[in-house]
Amino acid sequence: MLEKLFTPQSVAIIGASREEGKVGHSVIKNMIEHGFAGKIYPVNPKAADIMGLACYRDVNSLPDGIDLAVIAIPAKFVPSTVEELGRKGIGAAIVISAGFKEAGEEGKDLEKRLFNAAMVSGVRILGPNCLGLINTKHRLDASFAAHFPEDGDIAVLSQSGALCTAILDWAVRNHIGFSKLISIGNKVDIDEEVLIEALGEDDNSKVIVGYLENILHGPHFMRSAERVTKRKPVILIKAGNTTAGARAASSHTGSLAGARMAYECAFRSSGILQASSLEALFDYAQAFSYQPLPRGNRVAVVTNAGGPGIMAADAIENAGLAFAALSEESHENLRSFLPAAANVMNPVDILGDAAAEVYGKALDAVLADDGVDAAVVLLTPQAMVDVRKAAEQISAAAKKFNKPVVASFIGAERVASGIEFLQKNRIPHYPTPERAVESLLMMVDYMKWRERPQRVIRRFAVNTTKVSRVINLCRKRGQMNVGEQESKSILAAYGFTVPQAVMARSADEAVSAAGTIGFPVVMKIVSPDIVHKSDVGGVKVGLAGPSDVSDAYELMMKRIREREPDARLHGVLIQEMVREGREIIIGMTRDPQFGPMLMFGLGGVYVEVLRDVSFQLAPITDEEAYQMLVGTRTYKLLKGVRGEKSVDMQLVAECIQRISQLSVDFPEIEEMDINPLKVSSERARAVAVDARVRIRGNAHE
């Protein structure tokens, strides 16, 4: 789809310049100096030739059959130029020019014109406001970058052009090779989804890494990314995770969720590995680029110093990886050449005076063990160690086995030659054991993702007609905060158990309702203007007799009128008191980018204080719902402590799945909470004691 962008046979430089320091000069200079084998056509009406290449006055004077145009002219001329490219049959353009939406309202209007020009002309556009594109294997440098990277199999895409230049500078120094480097800029046409799909099909790219500030089409992006991550790893940094200026959420779920959480859920659901920094991004990228995937999570350590070996062991355990248990055969093999003082258990300590050859033999013995899936090799620069030769031995041993090996030579000047050799020979090196182990963890996580069975979404028999009626009725009333009774009606339609409840508009009606339900009862205020009832004294529990109910009604009405004088008070809800069960919260908030985001956690009034919650995007599978439970401290409480019985975890997971289905079936629902959902171990049931639902005003909002 993007062949003319990635592998053009001819390129026109619109805005080519003879003046050094100009973008148009840097682009044409890079194209020539970095060995582009195709034809280059500079376009500049004021020059006869540039760097020995004949210039063309304008787009119309160019010959036919050109594949790609690089545009570096003032922004106001770009839309009309793109239209000219379309008429000339040039199918792709890189718009380096700035001055679009990043420059204010006038720039936004100009970018809209550029988008329309692209749509009408059929020209695929990378940018605007970008650094350009580099394809090392094609020797294409259609950018104004200062460096051309070594050939490699890591593809880089970045929403920041300035960051691309920093990445290139760092990569050249550390001998890290790229297949492609793509600056996507303002993404008027070609965005991250299109590029990740294209790079997923690119045989020259083994790993895809990127820096993104936003994602344009969340659900589409996730589907595309999931297809790609089944074939090759995608590692991203997501910047700009704050939600400043977002609307205030009325539910607990909405107040706890945010942009950062939504992106984390989206990446996790689609198999994308997330890096917290540029350092981590390329730590992981090197591991995937240089080494095979592990078959399991059992890690062995070879070291010439006890302290770093312990650090690595701690890092392995903290990461949740398995500390490999070496076989007796491996122990005997190691004893055959190591001194008596050496440790042949994992971590294998070959001692500080070990010769370089011992590194090779020890790593050979460890990797030959069927109980080892990966190895970490540590070196401290003792006076007796030939660091360069040790690196050679490690590299040679690693190549004999189809298992990942990562290294950490701890130090600076004295280990520099060894580090350089490792990097050039595709053994990823890290300055600390912890970073080496973290990179292995990413490989193990990705392996698990690849082996994950196909997702199957369970569907329940529900009453959608009943839910539609409730939503339509609330909309007619202009009631966006659905009342508690109606909210529970929605939940009942989706298979939830709800307590018996009766509406009362006077103290006498409340006493009568309580007598019908049976004491003790709960009393709750009913008002479309009060969302969090307990905050204003709108909930009373354990009312044991008629006088308790009558007094509670009068006092509740008096105090709430004082605290919320403008609130509409419709009466109270007299509800069965559910005594048994552990309190949890299940909720949903609709993220504007990725859709319904589910929450599970500790219920009651402390949910926003303790924040013991987990999130996942809907729809979810049985296993994903269960993993939402495992990811919290609440899980241990539900499993039972100090002799308490465990609740039915599958029942709780089913409740999450029912909310998932409800949120997918009804996009009108903006957010909802069941808080608390009381889960009983004795009766194996879950009761929605309190519920809150908020809807959009109409289907088009």
N, C-alpha and C positions, 0 to 999 in steps of 0.2 A: 504493500500500500504506500509506503514512504520511500521507495527505492530512489526516486529522483532527489529526495532530500538527503538520504544517507550515502548514496553511491552515484552521484551525478557524473556524467561523462563530459559535461561542459557547464561552466559557471559564468554568469554575468555579474559584475560588481557595480551596482548602481550607486554612484557617489564615490567612485575610485578617485584617489587624490595623489598628487606628486609630493605633497607637503608632509614631511615627517611629523609625527604627533597627531595627525588626523586619523580618525577611525578608518576612513576609506583607504588610507595609505597602509595602515597596519594589516588590514584584511588582505589586500593584494600581495603585500610582502610575505605574509604567512603562507598564502597559497603557493607562491613560487618557491620560497626557501624550504618549505617542508615537503616538497616533492610531489605535488598534485600532477598526475600524469595526463589529465584531460585538458581541454581548451579553456582559456580564461579570456573573458571579454570585458575590459574596463569600459565604463560608461561615464564620460565627463565631457560636457560640451566645450570646455575651455582648454582642453589639452589634446595634442596630436597623438602622444604616446605616453605611457607610464611604465617604467622599468622594462623598456624594450617591447612592450605590447601595444599594438595599435588601439587607439581609443575610438569609441563610438559616441555620437552626439546625443542620442537618446534611445529609448527602448525600441522605438519603431525602426531605427536604422540597424538594429542587430540582425544577424542572420537567423534563419529559422532553425528549429531543432534544439534549442538550448534547454537544458534540464532544470537548472536552479538559478535563482537570482538572490544575491545578497544586497540588501538595501541599507544604505548609510547616508541618508539625506534628511533635511529638516522634516519633522513630523507632518506638517501641513500638506506636504506634497506626496505623502506615502499612499493614501487611498487611491488617488488618481493613477499613480504609478502601478499599483496592483491591478487596476482595471486594464491598463496598457499591457501588462504581462499576460493577462488572460487572453487578450486579443492576439497576442504574439504566440500563444501556445506554450508559454513557460508555466509548468505545472506546480512549481514549489518556490517558496521565497522565505528567506530568513530576514526578518525585519529587526535590525540592530537599533535603528533610530529610537530615541526616547522622546518624551513629551506627550504621552498619552494619559491614561487614567491616573497614573502616578503623579501627574502634574496639576490635578484639580478638575473643576467642572468642564472647562474648555477642552481639556485633554480627554475627558470621558466622552464628550460628544465626538471628538475626532476618532476615538477608538471604535465607537459605534459605526462611524462611516467606514472605517477600515474593515470591520466585521462584515458589513453589507457588501463592500467591494469584494471581499474574499468569497462570500457566498455566491454572488452574481458571476464572478469571473471563473470560479472553480479552482483558484490557486490555493494550495495548502500553505498555511503560514505558520512559521515558528517565530514566536515573539508576539508583539514588539517589545522594545526595551530589554533586549537580551544581549549576552556576550557573543552568541553564535553557536557553532557546532563543530566538533572535531571527530573524525573517524580515522583512527590510527592505521588500520589495515588498508584503507583506501587512500592514505596519505592526504586526506582532505582536512584543511584547517580553515574553515569558513568562519573565522572568529578574529577578534583583535586581542587575543590572549598573548602574554609574553613568553609562554612556554608551550612546547609540543611534547606530550607525555610519551613514555616508552609504550611499545605495543604490549597489550595484555588482554585479559578477558573480563575485566570489571567495567560495566557500563554505568556512567554517572549522569543523573539528571538533577538539575537544580533550578529552583525558582529565583535564586539570587545569582546574578551574573558576577558580582564582586566576590561571592563565596567560591565560585568556579575558579577564579584566578588564584585564590588562596589555596584551594585544593590542588591545583596544578603545580604550584610552587612547592608544596609539601610533598607531592607524589614524585616529582623529579628528584628531590633530595633523597627520598627513601626508596628509590628504584621500584615504585609501584606502577605497574602498567595498566592502561585503560584500553578498552575496545572503542568506546565512544564516550564523549563528554558533550552533554546537551544542556544548553541554557534555555529555559522555557519562558522566562520573562512574564509578560502579562497574560499569556495563554488565550489570545483572541480566537484562536482556532485549534491548533494542536495542543492538547493538554496532557497531564500526567497519565491519564487512563489510556489515551491513544499510544503514548510512547512506551508505557510498560507492556502493553499488548504487543507492540512491534518488537521490542527488545526481547520479549518472551519467545519470539520466533527467530531471533537472531543467533545463528550458530556460533558467532564470534564472541558472544557475551555469555559468560557462565554465571555471573552474579550481577544483580541490578541494585544499585544504591542511589539514594536521592535525598534532597533537602526540599521540603514542601512547607509552604506557609498556609495554604488552604487547598481543599479538594472541591472541585466544582460540582460533581454529580455523584453524591455519596453512594447510593445503592448500586448504580452502574459500575462505579469504580470498584466496589467490593467484589462484584461478580467477575469482573475482568481480572482483578488481582488474584482471586482464588484459582482461576484457571492457570495463571502464570506460575504461582507459587507451588503448584503441584509438579512443575517441571524444573524450576530453578529458584534459588532464594532471592527475595526482594527485601532490602533493608532500608528503612527510611528514618529520617529525623523529621518530626513535625514541630515546627515553631509556631508561635502565635497562639498559645493554648488558653489564653484568658477569655473571659466572657463579659468584659466590660461593656456596659450598654445593653446587655441582654435584659429581656423582660423579667420581672420578679415572678418566681414560681410560687404557686399556691400550695403545692403538695410537698411532703417531705422528700419524695423522690426527685422532684424538680429542683428543689433547693440544694440537694446533695450532688446531683449530676452537673456536668459542665462540659465545655468543649473538649478539654483534655481527656475526660473519661470517655466521651463519645468516640474520639479518634482511637483511643486504646482499645475499646471494644471492637471497632471496625477493623483495626489491624489484626487483632487476635482472631476475629471471625474469618478473615480472608487469608490467614497464614503469613501476613507480613511481620517481619521481625523489626522491632522498634529500637532505635539507638537513642541514647540520651545526650550524646555529644558527637562532634566530628571525630574525636579520638576513638570513641567506641564504634562509630560507623565503619571506619577503616580497619579497626582491630578485627571486627567480624568479617569484613569483606575479604581481607587477606586470608583468613582461615578457610573460607569457602572457596576462594580462588585457587589457593595453593594445595589444599589437602582434600582427600576423599572424605565422604561422609562416614561417621562412625556407625557401626552396626548396633551399638548399645551404649550404655552410660557408665561403663566401668573404666576408671582412669587409674593409671599407674604413674609414679613419679620417679625420675632418676635425677640425683643431685650430688654435688660434691661438698655440700654444706648442710648441716642439720637444721639450722634456723630457717632458711628458705624452704627446705623440705616440709617443715611443720606449717609454714605459712601456706604452702600449696595444699597440704592436707586439710587445713582449716577451710580454705577457699572451696575445695571440692565438696566437703560436707555441707558448708553453708549454701552452696549452690543447689543442693539436692541431687548431686551426682553420686555415683557409687564408688567407693574406694576399692579398687580391684584387689582381690585376694590371689596372690601368686601361687601357682601349684608347687608341690614339693620338687617336681622335676626342674622347675625354673630356679628354685632355691639351690638345688645341687649344681646346676649350671653356673649360677652366679658365684657360688663358693669355690668353684674350680679355678677361678682367675682373680677373685677379689681377696684382699688381705683379711685376716681373721677379725680385725676390728671393724670391718665394713658391715653394714646392715643389709641383709638380703631380703628382708621383708619390705613391703611397700609402706613408705617411700624407700627406694633403694639408694642408700648412701654409699657412694664409691670412695669417699674420703677426699680431703682437700689436696693430697699430693698425687691424685690419680693422673696417669698419663692420658694423652688424647685418645690413644687406642682403646683404653678402658671404657671411655664413653661409648664408642661404637659397639663394643662387645656387650656392655650392659644393656644398652638400648635394644640390641639384637635379641638378647635373651628375654627381655620384657615383652617385646612385640610378638615374639613367637608363642607366647602363652595364650591359649584359647580363652582364658578368663579376662583378657585385657582388650578393651575396645579402642583406647586412645592413650597417648602418653604425653606427659609434660616433662621437658628436660630443662634443668636449672644448672647454671654455672656461675660461680663467683671467681673473680680473677686472682687466684692464689699464685704465688711466685713461681711454682713448679709447673703451672698449666700453660701449654701452648694453645692459646684461645683459637687461633685460626685453624689449627689442625683438629682441635676438638669439634669445631663447626663442620669440618670436612667429614669427620667420622660420623657425626650425627646425621648429616645429610645422606651419606652412603647407606647407613643402617635403615633410615626411614624409607628409602626408595625400594627396599626389599619387600615391604609389607603394604597391603592395602588398608592401612589404618592411619588416622590423623595423628600427626606429631606437631606439637607447638613448643616453642622454646622461650626461655627468659634468661638472658645473660645479664646479670645484675651488676651495674657499674656504668662507666662512661668511656674514658679514653682507652683503657687497657682491653676493653672488650669490643671496641669499635670494628676491628678487622673481622672478628668472628661474626658480628651482627651483619655486616655487609655481605659476607659470604652466604649466610643463611638466607637473607632476603633475595639475593640473586639466584639462589638455588631453591626457591619456593618453599622454604621452611619459615612459617610466620613467626616473627619475634616480637616479644612484648617486654617492656622495661620492668614489669613486676609479675610475680606469680599469679596474683589475683586477676590481672587482665588476661593472662594466658588461659586461666580456667574459665573465665567468663565467656571467652570466645568459643571454647569447647562446649559450654552450656548452650550457646546459641545453635551450634551444630546439632546437638542432641535434640533440642526443642524442634528444630526444623525437620530432623529425621522423623520424629514422632508425628509432626504435622503431615508429612508425606505419606506416612503409613496409616493415617486416620481413615476409617471406613467412610464410605459415602454417607452424607448427611440424609437422614430420614426424619421428616417433620410429622409428628403424630397429630392427628385431627380427632377432636371430640365431637360427639353429637350434642348440639346446642340449639337454643331457640333464638335465632337472629331476629325474627319478626318482633319478638317482645322487646329486644334492645332497641330496634329501630323506632318503635312506638314511643319509648321513653325519651329517646334523643329528640325526636320530632316534637313531642309535647313540650320539652324544655326549651327548644328553640322558639316555639310559638310564644312562650311566656317571656322570652328574652332572658332566660335563666341559664347562664353559662356554668355556674357552680351547681351541679346536680344535687338535689336534696339527698339526705341519707337514705330515706326509704326508697327513692328511685334508684340510687346507687346500688343498694342491696338487691333491688329487683333485677338490675343488669347482671350482677354477679350470680344470682340464683339461676338466671337464664343460661349461664355458662357453667352450671354444675356445682356452684359453691353452696355450702350449708350456711344459712343465716339464722340468727336468733329470732324467736317470735317477738313481734313488736306491734304496738298499737299507738296511733296518733291521738293526742289529747289536747284540747284547747282551753281547758279550765281545770281547777284543782279537783272538782268532783269527777270529771271525765278521767283524770289521771288516776284517782283512787279506784274507780271502776275498772279501768284497764289493768291496773296492777292486780286486782282481785281475780280477773280473768286469766292472766298469765301465771300468777302464783308468785308469792314472795320467796326470797328477796328479789328486787328488781333494780334496774338502772334507769335513770332519767336523763334525757339529753335535750338541749334546746334545739328547736327547729327554726332556722333562719337562713334565707339565701345570702345574707350579708355577713354571716359569721362562719368562717372556714374552720378555724381551729377552736373548737368549742371549749376545751379544757382551759384555754388561756384566759377566758372571760368568766370562768365559773359556770360554764354551761353543761357540766357533767356531774351527776351525783350517783354513787354506786352504793350497793348494799342497803337499799331502803327496805326495812324489814316489816313494816306494817302501814295501815292506812294513814295514821297521823304523820308518820315519816314522809310519806308521799305528799300529803297536803301541805305540810310545812315547807318541804323542799321546793314545791312548785311556786308557792308565794315568794319565798326568799330568792329563788333563781330569777324570776321575772323582775323583781324589784332591783336586784343588783345589776342585772344585764342592762336594764333600761338606764341605770345610772352610768354604767361604763360605756355603753354603745347606744346613745340616745337616738341615733338615726337608723339603727338596724330595724328591719322588719321582723317582728316576732310572730310566727304562725302557731306557736304552741310548743308542746314537748313530745318527745317520743318515749313511751314507756316500753322498756325492753327486758326480755328474759336475761337474767344475770348468768353468764357462763363462767362458772367458777374454775373448772379444771382446765389444764392446758398451759403450755409454754407460749409466751407472746413473741410473735415474729411480725415483720412487716414485709409485704410484697407490693411492689408498685411499678408504675410505668410513667415515663415522660417522653414526649415526642421530640427528638432532636431535629432541628430544622434541616440538618445536612444528611443524617443517616436514618431517620425514622424512629420507630418505637424502641426505647431503651428500658430494659427491665431492671428492677432492683430487688434484692433480697437482703435481709439483715435482722438485727435485734429489734423487736418491736417496742411499743409503749412510748413514753414521753422522752426517752433518752436517745432516740435514734440519731438526732442531729448533733447531740453532744458527744456520744461515743463513736459515731460514724463507723460502726462495724458492719459494713455493707459491701455487697459485690454487685457488679453490673454486667449486662450482656444485651446485645442487640437481638430483637425479635426478627424472624421466628427462630426458635431454638429446638434442639433435639433433646431426647431423654438424657443423654450423657451431659450435654451442655447445661441443662437445668440442674442436674445433680452436682456438677462442678461449681455452680454458683453457691451451693451450700458449703462445699468443702473449702472454699476460699475465705471463710469467715471464722471468727472465734465462736460465733453463735453455734456453729456446727458441733463443737465439742459439748456445749450445753445440751443441745438436742439429743446427742448420742447418750447422754446420761452421765452424771458425775456422782461419786460417793454412793454407789448402789442404786441410783435412780434409773428407771427404765428408759430406754431409748424411744423416741417417737418414731413414727413411720416415715423415714426419710423419702421414700418413693412417693408417698402421699404429698409431702411438701413440694417435691419436684414437680408432681403433677399439677399442683395449684399454680406454680410458676408458668407451666406450659399452657394452662387454661387462660391466664392473663395474656400470655404471648399471642394466643389465637385471637382473643378478644381485641387486642390492640391492632393486629393485622387486619381483622375483619372490618373494624370500624375506625378508619383514619380520622373521623370526626372527633374522637376522644383524644384530647390533648395530654392529659395526665390523670393518674389515679393512684390511690393508696388503699390498701387494706391494712389497717393498723388500729388494733392488733388483729392478726389472724391467730386464734388460739388453737394450738395443736395438742391433742391429748394422746398420751400413750395408752391409757386405760381403755378408751373407747375407739381408738384408731380413727379419729375424725378431726377435721379442721373446720373451725367456725369463724366466719368473717364477722367479728364483733362490731367493728366500725369500718366505714368505707367512705371514700371521697372520690368523686369523679368530676372532671372539668372538661367541657366540650368547646369546640369552635362555634362561632355564631352561625355560620352557614357553610355549605359544602365548598364554597369558592374562596373562603378567607384563608 
